[in-house]
Amino acid sequence: MKKYFVIALLVIVALVVIYLTFIIAYIKIIIGSILLGVSAIALLAVWIMWKIED
């Protein structure tokens, strides 16, 4: 009985670690997408300003 309890506990811990890993990766992807969008808008603004100067 104790062996099954340890196996079940290890499986639960593994699932929690996998879940947290995916959540952290998801948050990093969202932050990266936001920063990529901001940098794209900044580059567009710089390009427009550069075109207006001519």
PDB file of N, H, CA, C and O in Angstrom:
ATOM      1  N   MET A   1       0.839  -1.199   0.000  1.00  0.00           N
ATOM      2  CA  MET A   1       0.000   0.000   0.000  1.00  0.00           C
ATOM      3  C   MET A   1       0.877   1.253   0.000  1.00  0.00           C
ATOM      4  O   MET A   1       0.585   2.229  -0.691  1.00  0.00           O
ATOM      5  N   LYS A   2       1.959   1.208   0.789  1.00  0.00           N
ATOM      6  H   LYS A   2       2.196   0.415   1.350  1.00  0.00           H
ATOM      7  CA  LYS A   2       2.838   2.375   0.879  1.00  0.00           C
ATOM      8  C   LYS A   2       3.519   2.649  -0.467  1.00  0.00           C
ATOM      9  O   LYS A   2       3.742   3.803  -0.830  1.00  0.00           O
ATOM     10  N   LYS A   3       3.847   1.578  -1.205  1.00  0.00           N
ATOM     11  H   LYS A   3       3.666   0.640  -0.910  1.00  0.00           H
ATOM     12  CA  LYS A   3       4.498   1.732  -2.498  1.00  0.00           C
ATOM     13  C   LYS A   3       3.584   2.485  -3.470  1.00  0.00           C
ATOM     14  O   LYS A   3       4.044   3.374  -4.187  1.00  0.00           O
ATOM     15  N   TYR A   4       2.303   2.137  -3.497  1.00  0.00           N
ATOM     16  H   TYR A   4       1.929   1.415  -2.914  1.00  0.00           H
ATOM     17  CA  TYR A   4       1.361   2.818  -4.381  1.00  0.00           C
ATOM     18  C   TYR A   4       1.176   4.279  -3.984  1.00  0.00           C
ATOM     19  O   TYR A   4       1.005   5.145  -4.842  1.00  0.00           O
ATOM     20  N   PHE A   5       1.209   4.547  -2.686  1.00  0.00           N
ATOM     21  H   PHE A   5       1.348   3.843  -1.989  1.00  0.00           H
ATOM     22  CA  PHE A   5       1.078   5.927  -2.202  1.00  0.00           C
ATOM     23  C   PHE A   5       2.256   6.779  -2.681  1.00  0.00           C
ATOM     24  O   PHE A   5       2.071   7.914  -3.118  1.00  0.00           O
ATOM     25  N   VAL A   6       3.470   6.220  -2.597  1.00  0.00           N
ATOM     26  H   VAL A   6       3.621   5.298  -2.242  1.00  0.00           H
ATOM     27  CA  VAL A   6       4.671   6.947  -3.041  1.00  0.00           C
ATOM     28  C   VAL A   6       4.612   7.187  -4.548  1.00  0.00           C
ATOM     29  O   VAL A   6       4.946   8.275  -5.017  1.00  0.00           O
ATOM     30  N   ILE A   7       4.188   6.172  -5.310  1.00  0.00           N
ATOM     31  H   ILE A   7       3.917   5.288  -4.929  1.00  0.00           H
ATOM     32  CA  ILE A   7       4.084   6.325  -6.767  1.00  0.00           C
ATOM     33  C   ILE A   7       3.051   7.389  -7.113  1.00  0.00           C
ATOM     34  O   ILE A   7       3.290   8.225  -7.985  1.00  0.00           O
ATOM     35  N   ALA A   8       1.911   7.367  -6.442  1.00  0.00           N
ATOM     36  H   ALA A   8       1.717   6.689  -5.734  1.00  0.00           H
ATOM     37  CA  ALA A   8       0.871   8.358  -6.692  1.00  0.00           C
ATOM     38  C   ALA A   8       1.366   9.763  -6.340  1.00  0.00           C
ATOM     39  O   ALA A   8       1.085  10.724  -7.057  1.00  0.00           O
ATOM     40  N   LEU A   9       2.096   9.874  -5.244  1.00  0.00           N
ATOM     41  H   LEU A   9       2.324   9.094  -4.662  1.00  0.00           H
ATOM     42  CA  LEU A   9       2.638  11.175  -4.835  1.00  0.00           C
ATOM     43  C   LEU A   9       3.637  11.688  -5.869  1.00  0.00           C
ATOM     44  O   LEU A   9       3.626  12.872  -6.205  1.00  0.00           O
ATOM     45  N   LEU A  10       4.490  10.818  -6.369  1.00  0.00           N
ATOM     46  H   LEU A  10       4.500   9.856  -6.096  1.00  0.00           H
ATOM     47  CA  LEU A  10       5.456  11.224  -7.394  1.00  0.00           C
ATOM     48  C   LEU A  10       4.757  11.653  -8.679  1.00  0.00           C
ATOM     49  O   LEU A  10       5.173  12.622  -9.314  1.00  0.00           O
ATOM     50  N   VAL A  11       3.710  10.950  -9.066  1.00  0.00           N
ATOM     51  H   VAL A  11       3.371  10.163  -8.551  1.00  0.00           H
ATOM     52  CA  VAL A  11       2.954  11.308 -10.268  1.00  0.00           C
ATOM     53  C   VAL A  11       2.303  12.676 -10.086  1.00  0.00           C
ATOM     54  O   VAL A  11       2.325  13.496 -11.003  1.00  0.00           O
ATOM     55  N   ILE A  12       1.727  12.930  -8.919  1.00  0.00           N
ATOM     56  H   ILE A  12       1.709  12.264  -8.173  1.00  0.00           H
ATOM     57  CA  ILE A  12       1.078  14.222  -8.649  1.00  0.00           C
ATOM     58  C   ILE A  12       2.110  15.342  -8.678  1.00  0.00           C
ATOM     59  O   ILE A  12       1.859  16.403  -9.251  1.00  0.00           O
ATOM     60  N   VAL A  13       3.274  15.112  -8.062  1.00  0.00           N
ATOM     61  H   VAL A  13       3.478  14.251  -7.597  1.00  0.00           H
ATOM     62  CA  VAL A  13       4.335  16.131  -8.072  1.00  0.00           C
ATOM     63  C   VAL A  13       4.796  16.398  -9.500  1.00  0.00           C
ATOM     64  O   VAL A  13       5.013  17.551  -9.873  1.00  0.00           O
ATOM     65  N   ALA A  14       4.949  15.346 -10.304  1.00  0.00           N
ATOM     66  H   ALA A  14       4.773  14.409 -10.002  1.00  0.00           H
ATOM     67  CA  ALA A  14       5.374  15.511 -11.695  1.00  0.00           C
ATOM     68  C   ALA A  14       4.342  16.319 -12.476  1.00  0.00           C
ATOM     69  O   ALA A  14       4.709  17.193 -13.261  1.00  0.00           O
ATOM     70  N   LEU A  15       3.054  16.038 -12.270  1.00  0.00           N
ATOM     71  H   LEU A  15       2.755  15.328 -11.632  1.00  0.00           H
ATOM     72  CA  LEU A  15       2.003  16.783 -12.970  1.00  0.00           C
ATOM     73  C   LEU A  15       2.005  18.255 -12.568  1.00  0.00           C
ATOM     74  O   LEU A  15       1.818  19.131 -13.412  1.00  0.00           O
ATOM     75  N   VAL A  16       2.215  18.528 -11.282  1.00  0.00           N
ATOM     76  H   VAL A  16       2.367  17.817 -10.596  1.00  0.00           H
ATOM     77  CA  VAL A  16       2.267  19.918 -10.816  1.00  0.00           C
ATOM     78  C   VAL A  16       3.449  20.647 -11.440  1.00  0.00           C
ATOM     79  O   VAL A  16       3.315  21.793 -11.870  1.00  0.00           O
ATOM     80  N   VAL A  17       4.608  19.991 -11.494  1.00  0.00           N
ATOM     81  H   VAL A  17       4.718  19.060 -11.145  1.00  0.00           H
ATOM     82  CA  VAL A  17       5.803  20.611 -12.090  1.00  0.00           C
ATOM     83  C   VAL A  17       5.568  20.888 -13.574  1.00  0.00           C
ATOM     84  O   VAL A  17       5.918  21.962 -14.064  1.00  0.00           O
ATOM     85  N   ILE A  18       4.983  19.938 -14.291  1.00  0.00           N
ATOM     86  H   ILE A  18       4.698  19.066 -13.893  1.00  0.00           H
ATOM     87  CA  ILE A  18       4.689  20.133 -15.716  1.00  0.00           C
ATOM     88  C   ILE A  18       3.704  21.282 -15.897  1.00  0.00           C
ATOM     89  O   ILE A  18       3.882  22.108 -16.792  1.00  0.00           O
ATOM     90  N   TYR A  19       2.679  21.348 -15.068  1.00  0.00           N
ATOM     91  H   TYR A  19       2.535  20.677 -14.340  1.00  0.00           H
ATOM     92  CA  TYR A  19       1.668  22.408 -15.142  1.00  0.00           C
ATOM     93  C   TYR A  19       2.300  23.775 -14.925  1.00  0.00           C
ATOM     94  O   TYR A  19       2.045  24.707 -15.687  1.00  0.00           O
ATOM     95  N   LEU A  20       3.130  23.899 -13.880  1.00  0.00           N
ATOM     96  H   LEU A  20       3.338  23.142 -13.260  1.00  0.00           H
ATOM     97  CA  LEU A  20       3.785  25.181 -13.588  1.00  0.00           C
ATOM     98  C   LEU A  20       4.762  25.564 -14.696  1.00  0.00           C
ATOM     99  O   LEU A  20       4.891  26.740 -15.035  1.00  0.00           O
ATOM    100  N   THR A  21       5.452  24.567 -15.262  1.00  0.00           N
ATOM    101  H   THR A  21       5.348  23.612 -14.986  1.00  0.00           H
ATOM    102  CA  THR A  21       6.378  24.849 -16.358  1.00  0.00           C
ATOM    103  C   THR A  21       5.633  25.429 -17.549  1.00  0.00           C
ATOM    104  O   THR A  21       6.089  26.399 -18.153  1.00  0.00           O
ATOM    105  N   PHE A  22       4.486  24.840 -17.895  1.00  0.00           N
ATOM    106  H   PHE A  22       4.115  24.051 -17.405  1.00  0.00           H
ATOM    107  CA  PHE A  22       3.713  25.347 -19.026  1.00  0.00           C
ATOM    108  C   PHE A  22       3.152  26.738 -18.737  1.00  0.00           C
ATOM    109  O   PHE A  22       3.101  27.579 -19.635  1.00  0.00           O
ATOM    110  N   ILE A  23       2.728  26.991 -17.494  1.00  0.00           N
ATOM    111  H   ILE A  23       2.769  26.308 -16.765  1.00  0.00           H
ATOM    112  CA  ILE A  23       2.208  28.321 -17.150  1.00  0.00           C
ATOM    113  C   ILE A  23       3.315  29.364 -17.268  1.00  0.00           C
ATOM    114  O   ILE A  23       3.088  30.446 -17.811  1.00  0.00           O
ATOM    115  N   ILE A  24       4.511  29.051 -16.767  1.00  0.00           N
ATOM    116  H   ILE A  24       4.695  28.172 -16.327  1.00  0.00           H
ATOM    117  CA  ILE A  24       5.628  29.996 -16.848  1.00  0.00           C
ATOM    118  C   ILE A  24       5.999  30.243 -18.310  1.00  0.00           C
ATOM    119  O   ILE A  24       6.249  31.384 -18.699  1.00  0.00           O
ATOM    120  N   ALA A  25       6.036  29.191 -19.116  1.00  0.00           N
ATOM    121  H   ALA A  25       5.832  28.265 -18.799  1.00  0.00           H
ATOM    122  CA  ALA A  25       6.361  29.359 -20.532  1.00  0.00           C
ATOM    123  C   ALA A  25       5.289  30.202 -21.227  1.00  0.00           C
ATOM    124  O   ALA A  25       5.610  31.038 -22.071  1.00  0.00           O
ATOM    125  N   TYR A  26       4.014  29.984 -20.873  1.00  0.00           N
ATOM    126  H   TYR A  26       3.754  29.305 -20.187  1.00  0.00           H
ATOM    127  CA  TYR A  26       2.916  30.743 -21.465  1.00  0.00           C
ATOM    128  C   TYR A  26       3.049  32.225 -21.119  1.00  0.00           C
ATOM    129  O   TYR A  26       2.862  33.084 -21.980  1.00  0.00           O
ATOM    130  N   ILE A  27       3.372  32.524 -19.860  1.00  0.00           N
ATOM    131  H   ILE A  27       3.524  31.826 -19.160  1.00  0.00           H
ATOM    132  CA  ILE A  27       3.545  33.921 -19.438  1.00  0.00           C
ATOM    133  C   ILE A  27       4.717  34.554 -20.181  1.00  0.00           C
ATOM    134  O   ILE A  27       4.627  35.704 -20.610  1.00  0.00           O
ATOM    135  N   LYS A  28       5.818  33.816 -20.336  1.00  0.00           N
ATOM    136  H   LYS A  28       5.892  32.881 -19.987  1.00  0.00           H
ATOM    137  CA  LYS A  28       6.975  34.348 -21.055  1.00  0.00           C
ATOM    138  C   LYS A  28       6.630  34.610 -22.516  1.00  0.00           C
ATOM    139  O   LYS A  28       7.076  35.607 -23.082  1.00  0.00           O
ATOM    140  N   ILE A  29       5.844  33.733 -23.135  1.00  0.00           N
ATOM    141  H   ILE A  29       5.481  32.923 -22.675  1.00  0.00           H
ATOM    142  CA  ILE A  29       5.446  33.937 -24.528  1.00  0.00           C
ATOM    143  C   ILE A  29       4.570  35.180 -24.649  1.00  0.00           C
ATOM    144  O   ILE A  29       4.726  35.956 -25.592  1.00  0.00           O
ATOM    145  N   ILE A  30       3.651  35.378 -23.705  1.00  0.00           N
ATOM    146  H   ILE A  30       3.524  34.748 -22.939  1.00  0.00           H
ATOM    147  CA  ILE A  30       2.785  36.562 -23.739  1.00  0.00           C
ATOM    148  C   ILE A  30       3.616  37.831 -23.584  1.00  0.00           C
ATOM    149  O   ILE A  30       3.419  38.791 -24.329  1.00  0.00           O
ATOM    150  N   ILE A  31       4.550  37.847 -22.619  1.00  0.00           N
ATOM    151  H   ILE A  31       4.710  37.067 -22.015  1.00  0.00           H
ATOM    152  CA  ILE A  31       5.399  39.028 -22.404  1.00  0.00           C
ATOM    153  C   ILE A  31       6.250  39.280 -23.642  1.00  0.00           C
ATOM    154  O   ILE A  31       6.404  40.427 -24.060  1.00  0.00           O
ATOM    155  N   GLY A  32       6.798  38.233 -24.230  1.00  0.00           N
ATOM    156  H   GLY A  32       6.673  37.300 -23.891  1.00  0.00           H
ATOM    157  CA  GLY A  32       7.604  38.376 -25.443  1.00  0.00           C
ATOM    158  C   GLY A  32       6.792  38.929 -26.595  1.00  0.00           C
ATOM    159  O   GLY A  32       7.286  39.762 -27.357  1.00  0.00           O
ATOM    160  N   SER A  33       5.555  38.481 -26.736  1.00  0.00           N
ATOM    161  H   SER A  33       5.154  37.805 -26.118  1.00  0.00           H
ATOM    162  CA  SER A  33       4.697  38.988 -27.807  1.00  0.00           C
ATOM    163  C   SER A  33       4.385  40.468 -27.607  1.00  0.00           C
ATOM    164  O   SER A  33       4.396  41.246 -28.562  1.00  0.00           O
ATOM    165  N   ILE A  34       4.106  40.852 -26.362  1.00  0.00           N
ATOM    166  H   ILE A  34       4.097  40.220 -25.587  1.00  0.00           H
ATOM    167  CA  ILE A  34       3.822  42.261 -26.079  1.00  0.00           C
ATOM    168  C   ILE A  34       5.047  43.115 -26.398  1.00  0.00           C
ATOM    169  O   ILE A  34       4.922  44.161 -27.035  1.00  0.00           O
ATOM    170  N   LEU A  35       6.234  42.678 -25.961  1.00  0.00           N
ATOM    171  H   LEU A  35       6.336  41.828 -25.443  1.00  0.00           H
ATOM    172  CA  LEU A  35       7.456  43.443 -26.221  1.00  0.00           C
ATOM    173  C   LEU A  35       7.758  43.506 -27.714  1.00  0.00           C
ATOM    174  O   LEU A  35       8.230  44.528 -28.214  1.00  0.00           O
ATOM    175  N   LEU A  36       7.486  42.413 -28.427  1.00  0.00           N
ATOM    176  H   LEU A  36       7.103  41.583 -28.021  1.00  0.00           H
ATOM    177  CA  LEU A  36       7.690  42.405 -29.873  1.00  0.00           C
ATOM    178  C   LEU A  36       6.757  43.397 -30.553  1.00  0.00           C
ATOM    179  O   LEU A  36       7.175  44.110 -31.466  1.00  0.00           O
ATOM    180  N   GLY A  37       5.500  43.454 -30.123  1.00  0.00           N
ATOM    181  H   GLY A  37       5.161  42.876 -29.381  1.00  0.00           H
ATOM    182  CA  GLY A  37       4.551  44.415 -30.671  1.00  0.00           C
ATOM    183  C   GLY A  37       4.956  45.844 -30.391  1.00  0.00           C
ATOM    184  O   GLY A  37       4.862  46.701 -31.269  1.00  0.00           O
ATOM    185  N   VAL A  38       5.410  46.112 -29.169  1.00  0.00           N
ATOM    186  H   VAL A  38       5.486  45.416 -28.455  1.00  0.00           H
ATOM    187  CA  VAL A  38       5.852  47.466 -28.809  1.00  0.00           C
ATOM    188  C   VAL A  38       7.058  47.869 -29.646  1.00  0.00           C
ATOM    189  O   VAL A  38       7.120  48.995 -30.140  1.00  0.00           O
ATOM    190  N   SER A  39       8.016  46.963 -29.810  1.00  0.00           N
ATOM    191  H   SER A  39       7.965  46.048 -29.408  1.00  0.00           H
ATOM    192  CA  SER A  39       9.199  47.304 -30.603  1.00  0.00           C
ATOM    193  C   SER A  39       8.838  47.494 -32.074  1.00  0.00           C
ATOM    194  O   SER A  39       9.433  48.334 -32.749  1.00  0.00           O
ATOM    195  N   ALA A  40       7.874  46.728 -32.580  1.00  0.00           N
ATOM    196  H   ALA A  40       7.391  46.046 -32.032  1.00  0.00           H
ATOM    197  CA  ALA A  40       7.443  46.908 -33.963  1.00  0.00           C
ATOM    198  C   ALA A  40       6.781  48.267 -34.142  1.00  0.00           C
ATOM    199  O   ALA A  40       7.023  48.940 -35.144  1.00  0.00           O
ATOM    200  N   ILE A  41       5.954  48.681 -33.192  1.00  0.00           N
ATOM    201  H   ILE A  41       5.758  48.134 -32.378  1.00  0.00           H
ATOM    202  CA  ILE A  41       5.309  50.000 -33.262  1.00  0.00           C
ATOM    203  C   ILE A  41       6.357  51.103 -33.177  1.00  0.00           C
ATOM    204  O   ILE A  41       6.260  52.105 -33.885  1.00  0.00           O
ATOM    205  N   ALA A  42       7.365  50.926 -32.311  1.00  0.00           N
ATOM    206  H   ALA A  42       7.444  50.112 -31.736  1.00  0.00           H
ATOM    207  CA  ALA A  42       8.438  51.923 -32.190  1.00  0.00           C
ATOM    208  C   ALA A  42       9.231  52.023 -33.488  1.00  0.00           C
ATOM    209  O   ALA A  42       9.555  53.126 -33.929  1.00  0.00           O
ATOM    210  N   LEU A  43       9.546  50.897 -34.098  1.00  0.00           N
ATOM    211  H   LEU A  43       9.283  50.001 -33.740  1.00  0.00           H
ATOM    212  CA  LEU A  43      10.266  50.927 -35.374  1.00  0.00           C
ATOM    213  C   LEU A  43       9.433  51.589 -36.458  1.00  0.00           C
ATOM    214  O   LEU A  43       9.962  52.339 -37.279  1.00  0.00           O
ATOM    215  N   LEU A  44       8.144  51.320 -36.468  1.00  0.00           N
ATOM    216  H   LEU A  44       7.715  50.711 -35.801  1.00  0.00           H
ATOM    217  CA  LEU A  44       7.263  51.953 -37.435  1.00  0.00           C
ATOM    218  C   LEU A  44       7.229  53.460 -37.236  1.00  0.00           C
ATOM    219  O   LEU A  44       7.256  54.216 -38.207  1.00  0.00           O
ATOM    220  N   ALA A  45       7.170  53.902 -35.983  1.00  0.00           N
ATOM    221  H   ALA A  45       7.148  53.288 -35.194  1.00  0.00           H
ATOM    222  CA  ALA A  45       7.163  55.330 -35.685  1.00  0.00           C
ATOM    223  C   ALA A  45       8.470  55.978 -36.120  1.00  0.00           C
ATOM    224  O   ALA A  45       8.457  57.069 -36.691  1.00  0.00           O
ATOM    225  N   VAL A  46       9.592  55.325 -35.859  1.00  0.00           N
ATOM    226  H   VAL A  46       9.602  54.439 -35.395  1.00  0.00           H
ATOM    227  CA  VAL A  46      10.889  55.863 -36.279  1.00  0.00           C
ATOM    228  C   VAL A  46      10.955  55.954 -37.800  1.00  0.00           C
ATOM    229  O   VAL A  46      11.445  56.945 -38.341  1.00  0.00           O
ATOM    230  N   TRP A  47      10.468  54.930 -38.489  1.00  0.00           N
ATOM    231  H   TRP A  47      10.070  54.125 -38.049  1.00  0.00           H
ATOM    232  CA  TRP A  47      10.488  54.918 -39.958  1.00  0.00           C
ATOM    233  C   TRP A  47       9.611  56.036 -40.518  1.00  0.00           C
ATOM    234  O   TRP A  47       9.992  56.698 -41.484  1.00  0.00           O
ATOM    235  N   ILE A  48       8.434  56.249 -39.916  1.00  0.00           N
ATOM    236  H   ILE A  48       8.124  55.712 -39.131  1.00  0.00           H
ATOM    237  CA  ILE A  48       7.536  57.318 -40.373  1.00  0.00           C
ATOM    238  C   ILE A  48       8.191  58.678 -40.137  1.00  0.00           C
ATOM    239  O   ILE A  48       8.152  59.541 -41.014  1.00  0.00           O
ATOM    240  N   MET A  49       8.791  58.878 -38.968  1.00  0.00           N
ATOM    241  H   MET A  49       8.823  58.177 -38.255  1.00  0.00           H
ATOM    242  CA  MET A  49       9.466  60.142 -38.689  1.00  0.00           C
ATOM    243  C   MET A  49      10.611  60.377 -39.671  1.00  0.00           C
ATOM    244  O   MET A  49      10.834  61.501 -40.119  1.00  0.00           O
ATOM    245  N   TRP A  50      11.330  59.308 -39.999  1.00  0.00           N
ATOM    246  H   TRP A  50      11.148  58.395 -39.635  1.00  0.00           H
ATOM    247  CA  TRP A  50      12.446  59.422 -40.926  1.00  0.00           C
ATOM    248  C   TRP A  50      11.943  59.783 -42.315  1.00  0.00           C
ATOM    249  O   TRP A  50      12.585  60.564 -43.017  1.00  0.00           O
ATOM    250  N   LYS A  51      10.810  59.229 -42.725  1.00  0.00           N
ATOM    251  H   LYS A  51      10.288  58.594 -42.155  1.00  0.00           H
ATOM    252  CA  LYS A  51      10.232  59.545 -44.034  1.00  0.00           C
ATOM    253  C   LYS A  51       9.692  60.972 -44.069  1.00  0.00           C
ATOM    254  O   LYS A  51       9.772  61.630 -45.107  1.00  0.00           O
ATOM    255  N   ILE A  52       9.148  61.464 -42.962  1.00  0.00           N
ATOM    256  H   ILE A  52       9.083  60.930 -42.119  1.00  0.00           H
ATOM    257  CA  ILE A  52       8.577  62.823 -42.931  1.00  0.00           C
ATOM    258  C   ILE A  52       9.690  63.873 -43.020  1.00  0.00           C
ATOM    259  O   ILE A  52       9.499  64.941 -43.601  1.00  0.00           O
ATOM    260  N   GLU A  53      10.863  63.557 -42.433  1.00  0.00           N
ATOM    261  H   GLU A  53      11.018  62.689 -41.960  1.00  0.00           H
ATOM    262  CA  GLU A  53      11.964  64.518 -42.450  1.00  0.00           C
ATOM    263  C   GLU A  53      12.402  64.840 -43.873  1.00  0.00           C
ATOM    264  O   GLU A  53      12.819  65.966 -44.145  1.00  0.00           O
ATOM    265  N   ASP A  54      12.316  63.879 -44.782  1.00  0.00           N
ATOM    266  H   ASP A  54      11.977  62.965 -44.561  1.00  0.00           H
ATOM    267  CA  ASP A  54      12.707  64.135 -46.174  1.00  0.00           C
ATOM    268  C   ASP A  54      11.648  64.985 -46.797  1.00  0.00           C
ATOM    269  O   ASP A  54      11.750  65.337 -47.972  1.00  0.00           O
TER     270      ASP A  54
END
